Amino acid sequence: MKDLTQGSVTKHLLHMSAFLAASMLVQTLYLLADLYWVGHLGKDQPHAEVVFNQSFVMSIVIAFGLGIVGFILRAAYCDWLSADAATAELAKAYLLWFLPGLLLQFPLVALGSALRATGIIKPAVGFQVLSVFLNIVLAPLLIFGIGPWPKLGVTGAALATFISILIADVLMMIYFEKKYHYVRFRFALFRPQTKIWKRMLGIGVPAGTEFLLLFVYIVLVYAIIRGFGPEAQAGFGVGARVMQALFLPVMALSFAVAPVVGQNFGGRRADRVRHSVYSAIGIASFMMVVLTLIAHLAPATLIRIFSRDPRVIAFGSEYLRIVSFNFLSTGIIFTTSSVFQGIGNTLPPLFSSLTRLMLFAVPALLISRMPGFEIREVWYLSVGTVIFQMCINVFLLRHELRKRLRFDEPENFIPASATAS
């Protein structure tokens, strides 16, 4: 276990972010099973091992349950959301193998989160980078049917992802079994323990619900712009993925924040917790200002990398140019939400996300039904609600830190002489 309660906080954040940025290449969105709260266990190794095994089992159970739901709703979801029948059929073919690949990420992320919570970054990043290279090699073989490989089209792209993630899962489990000794798989600890699951769900469900709200937002946007045709949906889809790619450094930083804050919070180091918050927000803000300039000044160049269709480029460019105004707010949201995870309270970020979705959904649906509706109106509304969400996050975090970081104040200090007597 790497001790994050000593040394430069900023150095810890940057060091962990650098390696996490590489792992983010394989992560296009947050997953439900990201269990950063393990970092709160501090240096209580026996309890950490129990929680580690319980979280691994729970990640598999959740993935299995969501997989059943996903396959049941796959056809209806694609038919409802796609702009035309051809797009719907391609989406169904892609999800046939992409869904299992996505579900395999649950145990992978749970194991990687356990490593990050103890300050270990390189192994998880290495396996994920390997999965990326495997996907790069397998994708063209399976998509185009090169050599002895069958030509599978979009199904081949999803199958390549599934195989790559499966290999990364197996290698990660081998690493835990052979090399990592702080927490290990103990089959005797696999039996679900109600109290621990309740604690995990108490922290994990709000964080997971945030991801669900993000999914609802994306589905809502696709539904609203469906009438503008597949080019508009493709423009939004490409623009959103480009934005996610731009956010990789800041997402990596936010992933590093939780274990740094968690260890120092568990170590009762209030000064270092505050330093971590200020440092992370400062770094994230600087990154986002740079990314805002890139997205605002050259959006078409970014979209053109992935599509040559003029309408797709036009829709995607407009989306990127407008939403770049909320990049700074988004960076602060990422950071503050991770701080909440680090101190063990994931309800405030859930509240702010839910508030943002409600403020966006109702007006968006109303204006989409008005004569002369244009897509850009939705993007401007999105910018405003994200800024509002940032304000809520910052306000709630200030309140939370004032309440939770009181263990180093004079009235809570017990002199050594008093304990000796």
Secondary structure, DSSP 8 states (H G I E B T S, - for coil): ----SSS-HHHHHHHHHHHHHHHHTT-SS--TT--GGGGGGTT-HHHHHHHHHHHHHHHHHHHHHHHHHHHHHHHHHHHHHSSSHHHHHHHHHHHHHHHHHHHHHHHHHHHHHHHHHTT--HHHHHHHHHHHHHHHHHHHHHHHT-TTS---THHHHHHHHHHHHHHHHHHHHHHHHHT--SS---GGG-S--HHHHHHHHHHHHHHHHHHHHHHHHHHHHHHHTGGG-HHHHHHHHHHHHHHHHHTHHHHHHHHHHHHHHHHHHHTT-HHHHHHHHHHHHHHHHHHHHHHHHHHHH-HHHHHHTT---HHHHHHHHHHHHHHGGGHHHHHHHHHHHHHHHHTT--HHHHHHHHHHHHHHHHHHHHHHTSTT--HHHHHHHHHHHHHHHHHHHHHHHHHHHHHH--TTSGGG---HHHHH-
